[in-house]
Amino acid sequence: IQLKREGSTFSVAMVAMEAMASGWSRGATIGRGSSATVSLATLHHSGSLFAIKSAQLPVAAQLRREHSILASISSPHIVRCLGADVTREGGSEFYNLFMEYFPRGTLCDEIRRQGGRLPEPEIRRHARSVLLGLRYLHGIGIVHRDIKGSNLLLGKDDDVRIGDLGCASRTGVDGDGGGLAGTPLFMAPEVARGQSQGSAADVWALGCTVVEMATGRPPWAGDVTDPVSALYRIGCTNAVPEVPENLSEEGQDFLGKCFCRNPSERWTADQLLQHPFVSKVKEVDIEGKPAFDSPKSILDRDLWDSLESRSTQMASENDSMPVLAPAPTAAGRIRSLFSPASRRPDWSWGENWVCVRAKAPENLSMPSISGEPDFEEPAIESTTGRDIDANSIGVENSAILNDGGLAKVIDGAVDSIHSVEIGTVDDYLIKMQLIEISSKLSLSLSLSLSLYIYIYIFVRMQ
């Protein structure tokens, strides 16, 4: 597939080819599903960032099917797949799916950033973007089956992309939807009854997502306490989701077309695109836009801005969503530094410190430190706040990170930073930023090391 990007031609196979040729490194876990884990990753040669969705090979059938579906898709409204491979890590084999990485996060993240709900002009625009993606998918016989805010990703120009096709099915191959799939609070009545899950079910889920954008929570969230009662109310009563009163008449009518309990009476994505709620929205011009929204560099400002307010959603998707609280503002974060509650980092040794060990250059003589623990496997996910694990590789030197995230470099070299495995998103990104800065400077080893420490502490204190 060839895509135009800023006047040049860019192949979606290039990322996969580079990953195979020069290798890639897995970073922090940024998401987790029932059978797959999503991590941040970087290409060794170019430093480009992408997301990687991984599952152990024996249970990777769903991920392989998702790859098969994504490989047949070419739409600016759907998250792009960049390739796939199989790796062996920690004694297990993993099937890995390379995806675009969207540093701005999901629609749920955007709702949180804006205080728990979106203004109607944004709701209209996002609904239209999703409808364009659904029209494309339904036109080629694919049903998404899990449309919701956490599966919709924000591009740089506020255009929403449909992501996570792990539940998707081809109607011609899998029958009328291929069985029950999705998130209970977003399921259509016919799906809750186990009857069918065709394209009309995606339209119902879109209506639920509009409610989510307008209120900060999905429909039924305040009325049901568990998935079973949700499925009963949705499938076995005549109830429909409550339409938010803060929406305009056009918005309420739009939801009425989405929430027809009879799927044959429910409007299609193509019909809804003609509804005045979305038809008046100015179409985003995607000609000449970058083919991929994944950051091309760890220094990409959008990447850093997004991680300040984005929270990783690791909880079960079956749980009801609480009202989303506003993220702290930049001014609030700065003000907190001068409050009585703020304090200097605690540099004293304690059990919250862990050793990060890597390989030092052979020509560098470093003092040894006794009593360091041995780590056999790279950490995929941090489980104790800011603590991290690392590989123990050959001749060792150490960088020590405490619970506050600041570092003491005991002994080390610039090149050894590349071997450190970081267990949280921002620690990993800071490490990669320092690597990129160092690669662009012609400094001696000692100056580079001092620069690492200075920038690391400076970034942490912001």
MOTA-V149341 format. One record per residue. N is the residue number from 1. RES is the residue in three letters. PHI is phi in radians with two decimals (999 if undefined). PSI is psi in whole degrees, -180 to 180 (999 if undefined). OMEGA is omega as a letter, one per 40 degrees, with the letter a starting at -180 (* if undefined). Layout:
N & RES & PHI & PSI & OMEGA
N & RES & PHI & PSI & OMEGA
This chain:
1 & ILE & 999 & 128 & i
2 & GLN & -1.88 & 132 & a
3 & LEU & -2.20 & 141 & i
4 & LYS & -1.46 & 137 & i
5 & ARG & -2.46 & 109 & i
6 & GLU & 0.89 & 49 & i
7 & GLY & 1.46 & -6 & i
8 & SER & -2.05 & 169 & a
9 & THR & -1.79 & 132 & a
10 & PHE & -2.26 & 129 & a
11 & SER & -1.69 & 135 & i
12 & VAL & -1.18 & -15 & i
13 & ALA & -1.37 & -14 & a
14 & MET & -1.11 & -40 & a
15 & VAL & -1.12 & -46 & i
16 & ALA & -1.11 & -40 & i
17 & MET & -1.12 & -43 & i
18 & GLU & -1.17 & -38 & i
19 & ALA & -1.09 & -40 & i
20 & MET & -1.22 & -40 & a
21 & ALA & -1.33 & -49 & a
22 & SER & -1.87 & -11 & i
23 & GLY & 1.57 & 168 & a
24 & TRP & -2.54 & 161 & a
25 & SER & -2.12 & 135 & i
26 & ARG & -1.42 & 135 & i
27 & GLY & -1.91 & -141 & a
28 & ALA & -1.29 & 151 & i
29 & THR & -1.32 & 127 & a
30 & ILE & -2.04 & 0 & i
31 & GLY & -3.01 & 157 & a
32 & ARG & -2.60 & 134 & i
33 & GLY & -2.02 & -167 & a
34 & SER & -1.19 & -32 & a
35 & SER & -2.31 & -2 & a
36 & ALA & -2.40 & 155 & i
37 & THR & -2.09 & 138 & i
38 & VAL & -1.87 & 127 & a
39 & SER & -2.19 & 159 & i
40 & LEU & -1.46 & 142 & a
41 & ALA & -2.47 & 160 & a
42 & THR & -2.40 & 143 & i
43 & LEU & -1.39 & 137 & a
44 & HIS & -1.12 & -42 & a
45 & HIS & -1.28 & -49 & a
46 & SER & -1.78 & -18 & a
47 & GLY & 1.38 & 5 & i
48 & SER & -1.11 & 145 & a
49 & LEU & -1.75 & 146 & i
50 & PHE & -2.68 & 168 & i
51 & ALA & -1.70 & 146 & i
52 & ILE & -2.27 & 124 & a
53 & LYS & -1.79 & 121 & a
54 & SER & -2.21 & 146 & i
55 & ALA & -2.52 & 147 & i
56 & GLN & -1.07 & 140 & a
57 & LEU & -0.94 & -41 & a
58 & PRO & -1.12 & -21 & a
59 & VAL & -2.09 & 30 & a
60 & ALA & -1.73 & 15 & a
61 & ALA & -1.05 & -42 & a
62 & GLN & -1.15 & -39 & i
63 & LEU & -1.19 & -38 & i
64 & ARG & -1.12 & -39 & i
65 & ARG & -1.16 & -39 & i
66 & GLU & -1.08 & -41 & i
67 & HIS & -1.08 & -42 & i
68 & SER & -1.06 & -42 & i
69 & ILE & -1.21 & -46 & a
70 & LEU & -1.11 & -33 & a
71 & ALA & -1.15 & -21 & a
72 & SER & -1.68 & 3 & a
73 & ILE & -1.88 & 137 & i
74 & SER & -2.48 & 90 & a
75 & SER & -2.54 & 138 & i
76 & PRO & -1.22 & -7 & a
77 & HIS & -1.76 & 3 & i
78 & ILE & -2.12 & 138 & i
79 & VAL & -1.04 & 135 & a
80 & ARG & -1.55 & 142 & i
81 & CYS & -1.59 & 134 & a
82 & LEU & -1.82 & -2 & i
83 & GLY & 2.45 & -174 & a
84 & ALA & -2.73 & 156 & i
85 & ASP & -2.77 & 177 & i
86 & VAL & -2.12 & 132 & i
87 & THR & -2.24 & 161 & i
88 & ARG & -1.99 & 119 & a
89 & GLU & -2.39 & 128 & i
90 & GLY & 1.03 & 32 & i
91 & GLY & 1.48 & 1 & i
92 & SER & -2.14 & 152 & i
93 & GLU & -1.69 & 138 & a
94 & PHE & -2.17 & 139 & i
95 & TYR & -1.63 & 125 & a
96 & ASN & -2.06 & 131 & i
97 & LEU & -1.97 & 119 & a
98 & PHE & -1.46 & 128 & a
99 & MET & -2.28 & 160 & i
100 & GLU & -1.03 & 145 & i
101 & TYR & -1.90 & 129 & a
102 & PHE & -1.91 & 100 & a
103 & PRO & -1.10 & -21 & i
104 & ARG & -1.36 & -11 & i
105 & GLY & 1.49 & -156 & a
106 & THR & -1.70 & 174 & i
107 & LEU & -1.10 & -34 & i
108 & CYS & -1.10 & -39 & i
109 & ASP & -1.09 & -40 & a
110 & GLU & -1.16 & -39 & i
111 & ILE & -1.05 & -43 & i
112 & ARG & -1.12 & -43 & a
113 & ARG & -1.09 & -30 & a
114 & GLN & -1.68 & 17 & i
115 & GLY & 1.58 & 13 & i
116 & GLY & 1.94 & -6 & i
117 & ARG & -2.82 & 160 & a
118 & LEU & -1.86 & 149 & i
119 & PRO & -1.18 & 152 & a
120 & GLU & -1.03 & -39 & i
121 & PRO & -0.98 & -37 & i
122 & GLU & -1.26 & -38 & i
123 & ILE & -1.06 & -44 & i
124 & ARG & -1.04 & -46 & a
125 & ARG & -1.13 & -44 & a
126 & HIS & -1.19 & -39 & i
127 & ALA & -1.07 & -40 & i
128 & ARG & -1.14 & -41 & i
129 & SER & -1.08 & -43 & i
130 & VAL & -1.13 & -41 & i
131 & LEU & -1.08 & -39 & i
132 & LEU & -1.10 & -40 & i
133 & GLY & -1.18 & -41 & i
134 & LEU & -1.17 & -40 & i
135 & ARG & -1.04 & -40 & i
136 & TYR & -1.15 & -49 & a
137 & LEU & -1.08 & -48 & a
138 & HIS & -1.13 & -31 & i
139 & GLY & -1.17 & -25 & i
140 & ILE & -1.86 & 17 & i
141 & GLY & 1.37 & 29 & i
142 & ILE & -2.04 & 133 & i
143 & VAL & -1.92 & 130 & a
144 & HIS & -1.26 & -49 & i
145 & ARG & 1.31 & 5 & i
146 & ASP & -2.68 & 48 & i
147 & ILE & -1.26 & 128 & i
148 & LYS & -2.97 & 168 & a
149 & GLY & -1.03 & -37 & a
150 & SER & -1.32 & -8 & i
151 & ASN & -1.88 & 11 & i
152 & LEU & -2.02 & 125 & a
153 & LEU & -1.92 & 144 & a
154 & LEU & -1.66 & 127 & i
155 & GLY & -1.48 & -179 & a
156 & LYS & -1.15 & -28 & a
157 & ASP & -1.80 & 26 & i
158 & ASP & 1.17 & 14 & i
159 & ASP & -1.50 & 135 & a
160 & VAL & -1.57 & 137 & i
161 & ARG & -1.98 & 141 & i
162 & ILE & -1.40 & 126 & i
163 & GLY & -2.18 & -179 & i
164 & ASP & 0.92 & 78 & i
165 & LEU & -1.64 & 29 & a
166 & GLY & -1.12 & -26 & i
167 & CYS & -1.72 & -3 & a
168 & ALA & -1.15 & 154 & i
169 & SER & -2.54 & 155 & i
170 & ARG & -1.62 & 121 & a
171 & THR & -1.11 & -33 & a
172 & GLY & -1.27 & -23 & a
173 & VAL & -1.77 & -41 & a
174 & ASP & -1.71 & 13 & a
175 & GLY & 1.37 & -154 & a
176 & ASP & -1.51 & 66 & i
177 & GLY & 1.87 & -17 & i
178 & GLY & 1.28 & 31 & i
179 & GLY & 1.66 & 178 & a
180 & LEU & -1.28 & 131 & i
181 & ALA & -2.74 & 155 & i
182 & GLY & 2.08 & -166 & a
183 & THR & -1.91 & 124 & a
184 & PRO & -0.86 & -47 & a
185 & LEU & -1.17 & -13 & a
186 & PHE & -1.89 & 5 & a
187 & MET & -1.39 & 145 & i
188 & ALA & -1.36 & 159 & a
189 & PRO & -0.97 & -42 & a
190 & GLU & -1.15 & -30 & i
191 & VAL & -1.28 & -43 & i
192 & ALA & -1.07 & -30 & i
193 & ARG & -1.49 & -4 & i
194 & GLY & 1.31 & 23 & a
195 & GLN & -1.53 & -51 & a
196 & SER & -2.83 & 164 & i
197 & GLN & -2.56 & 70 & i
198 & GLY & -1.61 & -163 & a
199 & SER & -1.10 & -28 & i
200 & ALA & -1.10 & -29 & i
201 & ALA & -1.17 & -33 & i
202 & ASP & -1.14 & -35 & i
203 & VAL & -1.17 & -43 & i
204 & TRP & -1.01 & -46 & a
205 & ALA & -1.09 & -35 & i
206 & LEU & -1.09 & -43 & i
207 & GLY & -1.03 & -41 & i
208 & CYS & -1.09 & -36 & i
209 & THR & -1.21 & -35 & i
210 & VAL & -1.10 & -42 & i
211 & VAL & -1.05 & -42 & i
212 & GLU & -1.06 & -41 & i
213 & MET & -1.18 & -35 & a
214 & ALA & -1.42 & -25 & a
215 & THR & -2.13 & -15 & a
216 & GLY & 1.50 & 2 & i
217 & ARG & -2.57 & 154 & i
218 & PRO & -1.27 & 164 & i
219 & PRO & -1.11 & 157 & i
220 & TRP & 1.29 & -9 & a
221 & ALA & -1.02 & -34 & a
222 & GLY & -1.57 & -3 & a
223 & ASP & -1.90 & -20 & a
224 & VAL & -2.19 & 153 & a
225 & THR & -1.97 & -11 & a
226 & ASP & -2.69 & 162 & a
227 & PRO & -1.06 & -35 & a
228 & VAL & -1.14 & -47 & i
229 & SER & -1.16 & -31 & i
230 & ALA & -1.13 & -47 & i
231 & LEU & -1.10 & -37 & i
232 & TYR & -1.13 & -48 & a
233 & ARG & -1.14 & -41 & a
234 & ILE & -1.21 & -43 & a
235 & GLY & -1.58 & -29 & a
236 & CYS & -2.01 & 8 & i
237 & THR & -2.18 & 179 & i
238 & ASN & -1.70 & 13 & a
239 & ALA & -1.24 & 149 & i
240 & VAL & -2.23 & 156 & i
241 & PRO & -1.02 & 146 & i
242 & GLU & -1.23 & 131 & a
243 & VAL & -1.47 & 127 & a
244 & PRO & -1.04 & 133 & a
245 & GLU & -1.24 & -20 & a
246 & ASN & -1.38 & -6 & i
247 & LEU & -1.41 & 152 & i
248 & SER & -1.19 & 171 & i
249 & GLU & -1.06 & -38 & i
250 & GLU & -1.10 & -41 & i
251 & GLY & -1.16 & -41 & i
252 & GLN & -1.17 & -38 & i
253 & ASP & -1.17 & -38 & i
254 & PHE & -1.02 & -45 & i
255 & LEU & -1.16 & -33 & i
256 & GLY & -1.05 & -36 & i
257 & LYS & -1.26 & -30 & i
258 & CYS & -1.35 & -31 & a
259 & PHE & -1.75 & 28 & i
260 & CYS & -1.20 & 124 & a
261 & ARG & -1.18 & -30 & i
262 & ASN & -1.45 & 115 & a
263 & PRO & -1.07 & -27 & i
264 & SER & -1.27 & -20 & i
265 & GLU & -1.66 & -12 & a
266 & ARG & -1.23 & 139 & i
267 & TRP & -1.19 & 149 & i
268 & THR & -1.47 & 169 & i
269 & ALA & -1.06 & -39 & a
270 & ASP & -1.14 & -41 & i
271 & GLN & -1.17 & -42 & a
272 & LEU & -1.14 & -28 & i
273 & LEU & -1.14 & -18 & i
274 & GLN & -1.62 & -5 & a
275 & HIS & -1.24 & 140 & a
276 & PRO & -1.05 & -20 & i
277 & PHE & -1.09 & -32 & a
278 & VAL & -2.10 & -20 & a
279 & SER & -1.19 & -22 & a
280 & LYS & -1.46 & -8 & a
281 & VAL & -1.27 & 134 & i
282 & LYS & -1.21 & 128 & a
283 & GLU & -1.24 & 135 & i
284 & VAL & -1.30 & 128 & i
285 & ASP & -1.35 & 112 & a
286 & ILE & -1.70 & -2 & i
287 & GLU & -1.21 & 131 & i
288 & GLY & 1.44 & -3 & i
289 & LYS & -1.32 & 156 & i
290 & PRO & -0.99 & 142 & a
291 & ALA & -1.15 & -28 & a
292 & PHE & -2.27 & 143 & i
293 & ASP & -1.64 & -5 & i
294 & SER & -1.04 & 136 & i
295 & PRO & -1.02 & 137 & i
296 & LYS & -1.47 & -8 & a
297 & SER & -2.71 & 150 & i
298 & ILE & -1.17 & -15 & i
299 & LEU & -1.50 & -1 & i
300 & ASP & -1.00 & 123 & a
301 & ARG & -1.10 & -37 & a
302 & ASP & -1.03 & -35 & a
303 & LEU & -1.09 & -46 & a
304 & TRP & -1.28 & -40 & i
305 & ASP & -1.06 & -40 & a
306 & SER & -1.20 & -36 & a
307 & LEU & -1.29 & -13 & i
308 & GLU & -1.22 & -32 & a
309 & SER & -2.09 & -6 & a
310 & ARG & -1.47 & 132 & i
311 & SER & -1.94 & 139 & a
312 & THR & -1.31 & 133 & a
313 & GLN & -1.71 & 101 & a
314 & MET & -1.85 & -11 & a
315 & ALA & -1.27 & 163 & i
316 & SER & -1.07 & 137 & a
317 & GLU & -1.27 & -9 & i
318 & ASN & -1.41 & -15 & a
319 & ASP & -1.29 & 148 & i
320 & SER & -1.21 & 145 & a
321 & MET & -1.54 & 128 & i
322 & PRO & -1.28 & 166 & i
323 & VAL & -1.10 & 133 & a
324 & LEU & -1.38 & 128 & a
325 & ALA & -1.52 & 150 & i
326 & PRO & -1.15 & 144 & i
327 & ALA & -1.32 & 152 & i
328 & PRO & -1.11 & 141 & a
329 & THR & -1.41 & 166 & i
330 & ALA & -1.07 & -41 & i
331 & ALA & -1.09 & -39 & i
332 & GLY & -1.14 & -39 & i
333 & ARG & -1.15 & -41 & i
334 & ILE & -1.15 & -43 & a
335 & ARG & -1.08 & -35 & a
336 & SER & -1.14 & -24 & i
337 & LEU & -1.15 & -25 & a
338 & PHE & -1.81 & 6 & a
339 & SER & -1.43 & 160 & i
340 & PRO & -1.05 & -25 & a
341 & ALA & -1.30 & -18 & a
342 & SER & -1.32 & 152 & i
343 & ARG & -2.62 & 164 & i
344 & ARG & -1.27 & 156 & i
345 & PRO & -1.10 & 145 & i
346 & ASP & -1.53 & 109 & a
347 & TRP & -1.59 & -2 & a
348 & SER & -1.21 & 147 & a
349 & TRP & -1.21 & 141 & i
350 & GLY & -2.85 & 180 & a
351 & GLU & -1.24 & -14 & i
352 & ASN & -1.42 & -4 & i
353 & TRP & -1.55 & 141 & i
354 & VAL & -2.28 & 157 & a
355 & CYS & -1.69 & 132 & i
356 & VAL & -1.88 & 119 & a
357 & ARG & -2.10 & 143 & a
358 & ALA & -2.61 & -179 & a
359 & LYS & -1.58 & 131 & i
360 & ALA & -1.69 & 156 & i
361 & PRO & -1.04 & 144 & a
362 & GLU & -1.10 & -31 & a
363 & ASN & -1.53 & 9 & a
364 & LEU & -1.87 & 119 & a
365 & SER & -1.59 & 121 & a
366 & MET & -2.26 & 143 & i
367 & PRO & -1.19 & 147 & a
368 & SER & -1.59 & 156 & i
369 & ILE & -2.14 & 125 & a
370 & SER & -1.52 & 161 & i
371 & GLY & 1.39 & 16 & i
372 & GLU & -1.44 & 138 & i
373 & PRO & -1.26 & 151 & i
374 & ASP & -1.69 & 131 & i
375 & PHE & -1.97 & 128 & a
376 & GLU & -1.62 & -29 & a
377 & GLU & -2.24 & 148 & i
378 & PRO & -1.20 & 143 & i
379 & ALA & -1.35 & 135 & i
380 & ILE & -1.69 & -31 & a
381 & GLU & -2.52 & 137 & i
382 & SER & -1.40 & 135 & a
383 & THR & -2.04 & -4 & a
384 & THR & -2.26 & 69 & i
385 & GLY & 1.14 & -115 & a
386 & ARG & -1.66 & 0 & a
387 & ASP & -1.11 & 150 & a
388 & ILE & -2.40 & 157 & i
389 & ASP & -2.02 & 168 & a
390 & ALA & -2.68 & 169 & i
391 & ASN & -1.29 & 148 & i
392 & SER & -1.78 & 112 & a
393 & ILE & -2.24 & 112 & i
394 & GLY & 0.94 & -141 & i
395 & VAL & -1.08 & 136 & a
396 & GLU & -2.04 & 147 & i
397 & ASN & -2.43 & 168 & a
398 & SER & -2.32 & 142 & i
399 & ALA & -2.13 & 134 & a
400 & ILE & -2.00 & 130 & a
401 & LEU & -2.07 & 132 & a
402 & ASN & -1.72 & -177 & a
403 & ASP & -1.12 & -22 & i
404 & GLY & -1.47 & -7 & i
405 & GLY & 1.59 & -3 & i
406 & LEU & -1.49 & 159 & a
407 & ALA & -2.08 & 144 & i
408 & LYS & -1.95 & 120 & i
409 & VAL & -1.58 & 106 & a
410 & ILE & -1.32 & -63 & i
411 & ASP & -2.45 & 148 & a
412 & GLY & 3.05 & 173 & i
413 & ALA & -2.43 & 159 & a
414 & VAL & -1.04 & -45 & a
415 & ASP & -1.12 & -29 & a
416 & SER & -1.24 & -19 & i
417 & ILE & -1.00 & -32 & a
418 & HIS & -1.11 & -22 & a
419 & SER & -1.56 & -9 & a
420 & VAL & -1.29 & 132 & i
421 & GLU & -1.75 & 121 & a
422 & ILE & -1.82 & 144 & a
423 & GLY & -1.80 & 0 & i
424 & THR & -2.33 & 158 & a
425 & VAL & -1.03 & -54 & a
426 & ASP & -1.29 & -32 & i
427 & ASP & -1.06 & -43 & a
428 & TYR & -1.10 & -43 & a
429 & LEU & -1.18 & -38 & i
430 & ILE & -1.10 & -42 & i
431 & LYS & -1.02 & -45 & a
432 & MET & -1.21 & -34 & i
433 & GLN & -1.12 & -42 & i
434 & LEU & -1.13 & -38 & i
435 & ILE & -1.07 & -45 & a
436 & GLU & -1.18 & -41 & i
437 & ILE & -1.07 & -43 & a
438 & SER & -1.11 & -37 & a
439 & SER & -1.16 & -18 & a
440 & LYS & -1.76 & 2 & a
441 & LEU & -2.06 & 142 & i
442 & SER & -1.77 & 79 & a
443 & LEU & -2.07 & 156 & i
444 & SER & -1.19 & 166 & a
445 & LEU & -1.02 & -44 & a
446 & SER & -1.17 & -41 & i
447 & LEU & -1.17 & -40 & i
448 & SER & -1.08 & -43 & a
449 & LEU & -1.12 & -41 & i
450 & SER & -1.12 & -39 & i
451 & LEU & -1.10 & -41 & i
452 & TYR & -0.98 & -51 & a
453 & ILE & -1.09 & -45 & a
454 & TYR & -1.09 & -50 & a
455 & ILE & -1.16 & -40 & a
456 & TYR & -1.02 & -49 & a
457 & ILE & -1.19 & -40 & i
458 & PHE & -1.06 & -47 & a
459 & VAL & -1.11 & -40 & a
460 & ARG & -1.16 & -32 & a
461 & MET & -1.45 & -6 & a
462 & GLN & -1.30 & 999 & *
